[in-house]
Amino acid sequence: MPENLSLGVCYYPEHWPESMWADDARRMVDIGISRVRIGEFAWSRIEPSKGDFNWEWLDRAMDTLGQHDLEVILGTPTATPPKWLIDAHPDILAYDAEGRPRKFGSRRHYCFSSLTYRREAARICTLMAERYAGHPALFAWQTDNEYGCHDTTRSWSPEAGKAFRLWLQDKYQGDVHALNTAWGTVFWSQEYTDFSQIDLPNMTVTEATPAHLLDFYRFSSDQVVAFNRMQCDILRAATPDKPIIHNFMGIYTGFDHFKVSEDLDIASWDSYPLGFLDVAPFPLEDKHTYMRQGHPDFTSFHHDLYRACGKDGRWWVMEQQPGPVNWAHHNPAPLPGMVRTWSWEAFAHGAETVSYFRWRQAPFAQEQFHAGLNLVNNDEAPATPEARQVAAEISELANTPVTGKAQIALMFSYEAKWLFDIQPQGASWSYWGLVLTWYGAARRLGLDIDIISPDADISAYKIVLVPSLPILPDGFVARLKNSKAHIILGPRTGSKTEDVQVPDTLAPGALQEVLPLQIRHSESLRDDITLDGKFGASDVGASRWLDHVATDLKPAAMSDGTGLLFAHNNLSFFTTVPDGPFIAQLLAELCTEKGIATTLLPEHLRIRRRGDVVFAFNYGPDGATIPDNIRSADGALVFGSWDLPAAGTACWRST
Ligand code: GAL
């Protein structure tokens, strides 16, 4: 089996009698699984009371898995501080935005700012690292589990308050007047004379000042970075050659994942396509069409995002949905074939490992309804034959190349998301909506896309999509000037300073050095209002936002006499939120100019290249035909068929 394509599973030996472990391991290998993640919630079994350790069961679990040549990803158990620890140190608890401590009784109840918890987490990580550093089954570490899950990045605890004040003193170099100026506290008499007076921005009568909120969001993100770094330092010191991984989430932006990933070797995420379709803000029509498949672009967007996070593009799916989940509003079952298709879509985007969650459905506690590869009684669940098929197909793809750099990049900014949460200026404004529309338009044209951070080097790309970047990072305009790429800038780009203020030169701020246009005023629109426009000879649609500009440039698209799109040298600038076909038309024209081939794919079909291997995925409820012009020259397939059934996957070599 190629090493860079492997299957894994999440396993909880502590949930099952030890007499089952060896058979579980044997059956994992039989399916074609080679990696197993364990341990991430096991603290109460490792240390049932302070200093009273019981490592032996975990030793035996590691031994059993190792005896079957399974490679173990061992999770540090810090997502679930045990009861005795919380009782001894209630200052570990996170507080909600209403200022109430979150209680023990589920998970992720700790505050990232608790110094007691930093110490305790370091203690358990150190002991675990020392104990298993030399274990032959240890393949990698997972730090904690899903930072931020259940909305836990931001804590409004007294501990967070103390840490925030220190963070502010550091940021403003001890100068409270600098903070007053940055935050604009003269407004509504909010001025401070000492850092000790500053509180967390919750429970205010109406909104807190936006810069106070944004600094709190930045601080909270930095606390996750610091907590993860503490664990990585310990693990790396004990096992310099073992990769360190964290499992991120979907549609979660509470902290900057690019920054947390700087300390990791491999980024991974937990992919639950049906759960996310149900909870994410997709139109009802999409929720119906893709109910059993997941949205065709949502999962792949995250694959590309986390590929951007991992060192040298190394990334995994640590938890892959195998059937109904338990946590969405509604939890349908996937179409037969979909678990296989999700697995291949991940590999197509460059995943090294796809690991199913979980081995066996739990008969007790919170996740009883969550499917696994096995039913509670140990019969195989519907996902297992599909996993077995993926394992067999993997062996047909020997020497699978790694994913190369794409020609097109899309810039994703966590800070942009925070800023729009703080000051949306229109209930229908949606950063996710904007980003996914632009990404989806490119995918529909059959393009591979790299996601990049706002600080990324853009020199190697031919086209860069920036759906919106209100605060321009240092050096951004210089990078635009030096880039040969065509850069498409979305609405509100350059509209704020680092301190969430209107630039002295008005929006789009420093962009005016390269784009002769100034925004005089902006309006937000209801999402049921459409701006009908003309782009060349085509009718186009836009919505939600409209900037009114002063410029000598002639609009490239307009509606009712107002410019929707302006172009200048290698820049295109939207003053509105273009709909999918509008952005797709601009993109297709630019691709033609840049010599990048596009194919308008059937509505529910998507493709992705991994080196010379091309994959196609059918997310539609019915069959779909792969267009002739993208098929292999000799008509040969590695697997699948040119007429793909619903939930089908095919793969061929382009050379
Ligand atoms: C993830 C989490 C797992 C499990 C799973 C259920 O968010 O990491 O522990 O709860 O969801 O889908």
Boltz pocket constraint, residues with backbone or C-beta under 6 A from the ligand:
constraints:
  - pocket:
      binder: B
      contacts: [[A, 145], [A, 146], [A, 149], [A, 270], [A, 272], [A, 319], [A, 325], [A, 326], [A, 327], [A, 357], [A, 367], [A, 370]]
      max_distance: 6.0
